[in-house]
Amino acid sequence: MDLQLDGARVLVTGGTRGIGRAIVAEFLAEGADVATCARTAEDVDALVADATGPGTLRGSVVDVARREEVTAWVEEAAADLGGIDVVVANVSAIAAANDLESWRLSLDVDLMGTVALVDAALPHLRRAGAGSIVTIGSVSGREVDAFAGPYGTVKAALVAYTQGLAHQLAAEGIRANTVSPGNTYFEGGVWQLTERNDPEFFAEALALNPTGRMATPEEVARPVVFLSSPAASFVTGTNLVVDGALTRGIQL
């Protein structure tokens, strides 16, 4: 299938590790030109140095909890790329503790960071005459699990926000969807650290998945790229769960 992404102008937040890194790689492989950001300069530089095409990659240091930084980055990226066709809001604070700091981080990073990104990108998507917004949610926003509290609550809010965007922007040809991954394992990620530091909880989490394993970042990234593409031109307002049948609720 031709995803029609050759030359597409794409923004991805949090693109240096895990799911975000895989999303960047998949877009580059499709020939898209990508601008990504993260908070650590060394990680950004390493990602850009290792990137392979045919698409091109630009990296910047941005704290998405700071609205002014997000706005400045979007404007700079739009100027460098010649516009924006796709926006992927991937950054998460992954703040699961039930304390005030975790609530603040989840709201500032996961939710308001996404709102800042979309607000800054919308004028450019409108100028492009179409476009796609994809937010990265979580199965924790769909059902009550071990990450209920700030993380799960804010992920649920992110789905509601994205579906609202889909209805508000449909007449303008701009689509908005969420991809909600289940447990995803990668080097340096939450689940690898859990496996090392709390093997009992890791084993319990792994046993919940009938596939007997966790997702790879690439298995989450490919649906993100598909939903971002013109190949998914009539898909908007959906929450695509990518969890290997981990969740048991019926999504109506």
C-alpha positions as CSV (number, residue, x, y, z in Angstrom):
1,M,0.0,0.0,0.0
2,D,1.3,3.4,-0.9
3,L,0.7,5.7,2.1
4,Q,1.3,8.8,-0.1
5,L,3.7,10.3,2.5
6,D,6.6,11.0,0.2
7,G,7.5,14.6,0.8
8,A,5.0,15.0,3.7
9,R,6.0,17.5,6.3
10,V,5.7,15.9,9.8
11,L,6.1,17.0,13.4
12,V,6.7,14.5,16.1
13,T,7.2,15.4,19.8
14,G,9.3,13.1,21.9
15,G,11.0,11.4,19.0
16,T,14.3,10.2,20.6
17,R,13.3,7.0,22.3
18,G,10.7,4.2,22.4
19,I,7.5,4.7,20.4
20,G,8.4,8.2,19.4
21,R,11.7,7.1,17.9
22,A,10.0,4.3,16.0
23,I,7.4,6.8,14.7
24,V,10.1,9.0,13.4
25,A,11.9,6.1,11.7
26,E,8.7,4.9,10.0
27,F,7.9,8.4,8.6
28,L,11.5,8.7,7.3
29,A,11.2,5.3,5.6
30,E,8.0,6.5,3.8
31,G,9.9,9.5,2.5
32,A,8.5,12.1,4.8
33,D,10.5,15.1,6.1
34,V,10.3,15.1,9.9
35,A,11.0,17.6,12.6
36,T,11.1,16.2,16.1
37,C,12.0,17.4,19.6
38,A,12.9,16.2,23.0
39,R,14.3,17.8,26.2
40,T,17.9,16.3,26.0
41,A,20.3,17.8,23.5
42,E,22.5,14.7,23.4
43,D,19.5,12.4,22.6
44,V,18.4,14.7,19.8
45,D,21.9,14.9,18.3
46,A,22.3,11.1,18.4
47,L,18.9,10.6,16.8
48,V,19.7,13.0,13.9
49,A,23.1,11.4,13.4
50,D,21.7,7.9,13.2
51,A,18.7,8.8,11.0
52,T,18.3,7.1,7.6
53,G,16.1,8.3,4.8
54,P,14.8,8.7,2.2
55,G,13.1,11.4,4.3
56,T,15.0,14.1,6.1
57,L,15.1,14.8,9.9
58,R,15.6,17.9,11.9
59,G,15.9,17.8,15.7
60,S,15.4,20.4,18.4
61,V,15.5,20.7,22.2
62,V,12.0,21.6,23.5
63,D,10.2,21.2,26.8
64,V,6.6,20.7,25.8
65,A,5.4,21.8,29.2
66,R,6.5,25.3,28.2
67,R,3.9,26.6,25.7
68,E,6.2,29.3,24.4
69,E,8.9,26.8,23.5
70,V,6.3,24.6,21.7
71,T,5.0,27.5,19.7
72,A,8.5,28.7,18.7
73,W,9.5,25.2,17.7
74,V,6.4,24.7,15.5
75,E,7.0,28.0,13.8
76,E,10.6,27.2,13.2
77,A,9.8,23.7,11.9
78,A,7.1,25.0,9.6
79,A,9.5,27.5,8.1
80,D,12.2,24.8,7.6
81,L,9.9,22.2,6.2
82,G,7.8,24.7,4.1
83,G,4.6,23.9,6.0
84,I,3.0,21.2,8.1
85,D,0.9,18.2,7.0
86,V,1.0,15.9,10.0
87,V,1.4,16.4,13.7
88,V,2.0,13.6,16.2
89,A,1.7,14.4,19.9
90,N,3.8,11.7,21.5
91,V,5.4,13.1,24.7
92,S,4.2,11.8,28.1
93,A,5.5,12.5,31.6
94,I,4.5,8.9,32.5
95,A,3.6,10.2,35.9
96,A,1.7,7.4,37.7
97,A,2.1,8.2,41.4
98,N,-1.0,9.6,43.1
99,D,0.5,12.8,44.3
100,L,0.2,16.5,43.4
101,E,3.4,16.6,41.4
102,S,2.3,13.7,39.2
103,W,-1.0,15.4,38.5
104,R,0.8,18.6,37.6
105,L,3.2,16.9,35.3
106,S,0.5,14.8,33.6
107,L,-1.6,17.9,33.0
108,D,1.2,20.1,31.9
109,V,3.1,17.6,29.6
110,D,0.5,15.1,28.3
111,L,-2.5,17.3,28.0
112,M,-1.5,20.9,27.8
113,G,1.7,20.1,25.8
114,T,-0.6,18.5,23.2
115,V,-3.0,21.5,23.3
116,A,-0.1,23.8,22.8
117,L,1.2,21.7,19.8
118,V,-2.1,21.6,18.1
119,D,-2.9,25.3,18.7
120,A,0.4,26.2,17.1
121,A,0.2,23.8,14.2
122,L,-3.4,24.4,13.2
123,P,-2.8,27.5,11.1
124,H,-0.2,25.6,9.1
125,L,-2.5,22.6,8.7
126,R,-5.2,24.9,7.4
127,R,-2.8,26.5,4.9
128,A,-1.9,23.0,3.7
129,G,-5.6,22.5,2.9
130,A,-5.8,19.2,4.8
131,G,-3.8,17.5,7.5
132,S,-3.7,14.9,10.2
133,I,-3.3,15.1,14.0
134,V,-2.5,11.9,15.9
135,T,-2.3,11.8,19.7
136,I,-0.7,9.0,21.6
137,G,-3.0,7.7,24.4
138,S,-2.8,4.6,26.4
139,V,-5.0,1.6,27.4
140,S,-4.8,3.2,30.9
141,G,-7.1,5.9,29.5
142,R,-9.7,3.2,28.5
143,E,-9.9,1.0,31.6
144,V,-9.0,1.1,35.3
145,D,-5.6,-0.5,35.7
146,A,-2.4,-0.2,37.8
147,F,-1.9,3.3,36.3
148,A,-5.2,4.8,37.2
149,G,-4.8,8.2,38.7
150,P,-3.0,11.1,36.9
151,Y,-1.6,9.1,34.0
152,G,-4.8,7.2,33.1
153,T,-7.1,10.1,33.8
154,V,-5.2,12.5,31.6
155,K,-4.9,9.9,28.8
156,A,-8.7,9.6,28.9
157,A,-8.9,13.4,28.6
158,L,-6.6,13.3,25.7
159,V,-8.9,10.9,23.8
160,A,-11.9,13.2,24.5
161,Y,-9.9,16.2,23.3
162,T,-8.8,14.5,20.1
163,Q,-12.3,13.3,19.3
164,G,-13.6,16.9,19.8
165,L,-10.9,18.1,17.4
166,A,-12.1,15.5,14.8
167,H,-15.6,16.9,14.8
168,Q,-14.5,20.5,14.9
169,L,-12.1,20.2,12.0
170,A,-13.7,17.7,9.7
171,A,-15.2,20.3,7.4
172,E,-11.8,21.7,6.9
173,G,-10.3,18.3,5.8
174,I,-8.2,18.0,9.0
175,R,-8.4,14.6,10.7
176,A,-7.7,13.8,14.3
177,N,-7.2,10.4,15.8
178,T,-5.7,8.7,18.9
179,V,-3.5,5.6,19.1
180,S,-3.7,3.9,22.5
181,P,-0.9,1.4,23.0
182,G,-0.8,-1.4,25.6
183,N,2.3,-2.3,27.4
184,T,5.3,-1.6,25.1
185,Y,8.8,-2.9,25.9
186,F,12.0,-1.2,24.7
187,E,15.5,-0.6,26.0
188,G,15.5,2.0,28.7
189,G,11.7,2.1,28.8
190,V,9.3,1.8,31.8
191,W,8.8,-2.0,31.4
192,Q,12.4,-2.8,31.0
193,L,13.1,-0.9,34.2
194,T,10.2,-2.6,35.9
195,E,11.5,-6.0,34.8
196,R,14.8,-5.2,36.5
197,N,13.5,-3.5,39.6
198,D,10.1,-5.1,40.3
199,P,10.2,-8.5,38.5
200,E,7.0,-9.7,40.4
201,F,4.9,-6.8,39.1
202,F,6.4,-7.2,35.6
203,A,5.5,-10.9,35.5
204,E,1.9,-10.0,36.6
205,A,1.6,-7.4,33.9
206,L,3.0,-9.7,31.2
207,A,0.6,-12.5,32.3
208,L,-2.4,-10.2,31.6
209,N,-1.7,-10.2,27.8
210,P,-3.0,-13.2,26.0
211,T,-0.3,-12.9,23.4
212,G,2.3,-13.7,26.1
213,R,4.4,-10.6,25.3
214,M,4.4,-6.8,25.1
215,A,4.4,-4.7,22.0
216,T,7.5,-3.4,20.2
217,P,7.6,0.3,19.5
218,E,7.5,-0.5,15.8
219,E,4.1,-2.3,16.2
220,V,2.7,0.9,17.7
221,A,4.4,3.3,15.2
222,R,3.1,1.7,12.1
223,P,-0.6,2.3,12.9
224,V,0.3,5.9,13.9
225,V,1.9,6.4,10.5
226,F,-1.1,4.8,8.7
227,L,-3.6,7.0,10.5
228,S,-1.4,10.1,9.6
229,S,-1.4,9.3,6.0
230,P,-3.8,10.1,3.1
231,A,-4.4,6.3,2.9
232,A,-6.6,6.8,6.0
233,S,-8.4,9.7,4.5
234,F,-11.8,8.8,5.9
235,V,-10.6,7.8,9.4
236,T,-11.1,10.5,11.9
237,G,-12.3,10.7,15.5
238,T,-11.2,7.2,16.3
239,N,-9.2,5.7,19.2
240,L,-7.2,2.9,17.8
241,V,-6.2,0.5,20.6
242,V,-3.0,-1.4,19.9
243,D,-2.6,-3.8,22.8
244,G,-2.6,-7.4,21.6
245,A,-6.0,-8.0,23.2
246,L,-4.8,-6.8,26.6
247,T,-7.9,-4.9,27.4
248,R,-11.2,-6.8,27.7
249,G,-13.8,-4.0,27.5
250,I,-15.9,-3.7,24.4
251,Q,-15.2,-0.5,22.7
252,L,-18.6,0.8,21.4
